[in-house]
Amino acid sequence: MKGCGLYFSPSFSFKKIIMNNKKSKILIILTLLILSAISPNLFVVAQAGIASFSSLTIKFLIPSVALIFVVIIISKILRHKEIVRLTLNGMVAGTIATVALEIFRGSGFRLGMMPGELPRLMGVLMLNQFAAGPDIWSDLAGWSYHFWNGASFGIIFSLLMGQSKAWQGIVYGLLIGVGFMISPVVKSLGIGLFGFEFKNGFEFGTTVTIAHIAYGFTLSFILMRLNKGIPNIWRRLKPSQKKRFELAYLNLHDLMKNIFLVMKKHLLFLQIAFCSLSVYAQDSISEQVPVRLKSLQVSTSGQSNKLMWTVACFLQYAKFDIQRSYDAVNYSTINSFEANRLRCLQPFEYEDKNSSGKVYYRVNVGDLDGKIYTSKTVTAYRNVSGFDINSLTPTIVTANAVISISSAFNGNAELSVIDIQGKQVFHKSITLLKGNNEVTLNMSNLVNAHYFLILKNGEGTIRTVRFIKQ
């Protein structure tokens, strides 16, 4: 067996082992890297709308996990002890590092700095029980997937870096965090790139960044000990080109070492900053509405008025009150219900079968503690003619404004803006469709003052709203 390169006596040097098994080692390492990269990307693929997460779990996640252990067994049979050691060490270190990540991510979630409990959402989607909601089995599946992702990232890092350094782990963690914050996942959560559309814009990014720094540092700290004596992949697989790569590596090493020393010097500042942000977030939770209405529309169908709306829900549960009015002043609640955060990811509909004529609708939405957000008003018409200005937002305009108009019929309208002296300073012809219409107006050229917006339809009916330009 000595001739085929599957057995080596203890007297063989590490360099000879690499040279005699270079091709097989490269193949096995590439296979492990590919298999380990599958799991962390499946949820991203699902949120991009390419396939359901439940189907990806069956077709890719389960097979990839099984194959990783098969490759580990094959590596052990082929006596590639180093690969087995790196893979298992990465798996263990990645799992432990995920605990460190959860200390910060979980704290951020409890302080309102995260939009939701993502492992719980992943579990529900993984088991395809969106309608039923989360239970103990979906939670177990979601958290298992979450920690396996941490283990997978650990395997990749361990195979590539061997006995890593702290700065390498921190950079690695930051790359993972940035990748997450620009992935389709944040779009599906309705918080925008880097979470800039969530609350004040900094809470999500701050929490994710610090959590992934903790992950990367913990990962590298553990592997510095578990992988002691094993160099990175470039030195392991390309010993003949060692001098060529060494210069570039040392230059990069010196650069990143200096960056790490600066970060270490300012670590106390980062800790103080995070604590300050956490306290601020905790103090501001009571001032923030945890559910935001993204859109609201009404249409007439047969003898009913149909309301449709979407929300961005930042807590686990939200309460909805659908209100109706016939004079736009006195509103009564015609339906109330609660929805969890998973349900809030989907559009809502409500059909009002007990109304006629001109009807105004709005939706009160908030959390179970009583923090309420009242939507804009939309108007439905049945067997009546006319139109209304539902809202002009914002009422204090700096550049662009959006006017919401309800119309009982299709037609044209003239939109004018006059100043307090009665001079027309803006004019636009618009086309109205039956139902609700939204028109964006560019007011940036107006001087700062008080104005009246006048809307006139083809029948000569006029509606007016006042606003301020600043």
C-alpha positions, 0 to 999 in steps of 0.5 A, a space after each residue: 500500500 505504500 506505493 499508492 500513496 494511501 499509507 505513510 510511515 510516521 517518519 514521513 515529513 509533513 511536506 512529503 505527505 502534501 506532495 504525495 497526496 496533493 491531488 486527492 487533498 485538493 479534491 476533498 477540500 474543494 468538495 468540503 468547501 462547496 458542500 459547506 457553502 450550500 447551507 448558508 445560501 439556501 435561505 438567501 435563495 429562497 428569499 430571492 423567490 427562486 424556490 421555496 425553502 422547504 423544497 430546498 431543504 429536502 433537495 439540497 440541505 439534507 443531502 449536503 449535510 449527509 455528504 459532508 459526513 460521508 467526505 469526512 469518513 472517506 478522508 479518515 479512510 484515506 488517512 487524511 487526518 489533517 483534513 478530518 481535524 480541520 473539518 471537525 475543528 471548524 464545525 465545533 468552533 463555528 457552533 460555539 462561535 454562533 453562541 457568541 453571535 447569539 449573545 449580541 443578536 439576541 440582546 439586540 432583538 430583545 432591545 428592539 434593534 432587530 426586526 424579528 426572530 429570524 431562526 423562528 421564521 426559518 423554521 416555519 418556512 423550512 417545515 412549510 407551515 406558514 399558515 399554522 405558524 411556529 411550534 416547537 418542531 419548527 423552532 427546533 428546525 430553525 435553530 438547528 439550521 441557524 447553528 449548522 450555518 455557523 458550523 458550515 462557516 466554521 468549516 470553510 474558515 478552518 479549511 482555508 486558514 488553518 491555525 488562524 489569527 484574530 484579525 482574520 476571524 474578525 474580517 471573515 465575520 464582517 464579510 459574512 455580516 455585510 453579505 447578510 445585510 445586502 442579501 435578498 433576506 433584508 429585502 424580504 424583511 422590508 428593512 432595506 439594505 443594511 437595515 436603513 429603513 428599520 427604525 432610525 436606520 442604525 439599530 439593525 446594522 449595528 447589531 449585525 456588525 457587532 454580532 458577526 465581529 463576536 462570531 469571527 473573533 470567537 471562531 479564530 480564537 478557538 481555531 488558534 488552539 485547535 488547529 495549532 501547527 497547521 498553516 493556511 491552505 496556500 502554504 499547505 497545497 503550494 509549497 513549491 511556490 511558497 516564496 512567491 506567495 509569502 511576500 504577498 501574504 506578509 504584506 497583507 498580514 502586516 496591513 491587517 495586523 496594524 488594523 487589528 491593533 487599532 481596533 484592539 486599541 479602541 475596543 473599549 470605545 466600541 463597547 461603550 458605543 454599543 452599550 450606549 446604543 442599547 440603552 438608547 434603543 431600550 429607551 426609545 422602544 416606547 416611542 417607536 411604533 413597531 408596526 408600519 403600514 406600507 400600503 392601503 388600497 380599496 376597490 369596489 367589487 359587486 356589492 362589496 368594498 375590498 380593502 388591501 394592505 401590506 405592513 412591516 411588522 417589527 414585533 412578534 404580534 400586531 393588532 389590526 382595527 379596520 374602521 369605517 366612516 360615512 362623513 370622514 369624521 366619525 369612525 367605527 371599528 368593523 373588524 379587529 384581529 391579531 397577526 403574528 410577524 410571519 403572517 405580516 409578511 403577506 398582504 392582508 385583505 378585508 371585504 366589507 359587504 355592508 356598505 353603500 354610497 360613499 365610504 371612508 376607510 382606515 386601518 389602525 395598526 399597532 402592537 398588543 401594548 397599545 402603541 397605535 399607528 393610524 393609516 391614511 384614509 381611502 374612499 370607496 364609491 358605489 352608485 355615486 359620482 365624485 372624488 376626494 383627496 385622501 391625503 397629502 404626505 408629508 404635510 410639511 414638504 421639502 422636495 417631493 410630496 405624494 397625493 392620494 386621490 379616490 375617484 368613483 370613475 376614470 377621467 382626467 383632472 387638473 392639479 394646481 398649487 397657488 400661494 397665499 396671494 392667489 398666484 398659481 405656482 404649479 400645474 399638472 394634468 393627471 389621469 384618474 382611474 376608478 379607485 385610489 390613485 397616488 401621484 408624486 409631485 416635485 415641489 423642490 422649486 417652490 419657495 418656502 411658504 404656505 400653499 393650497 393644492 387645488 384638484 379639479 375633475 372633469 365635472 368641475 368638482 373641486 377639492 382643496 388641501 393646504 400644505 407648507 413648503 420648507 
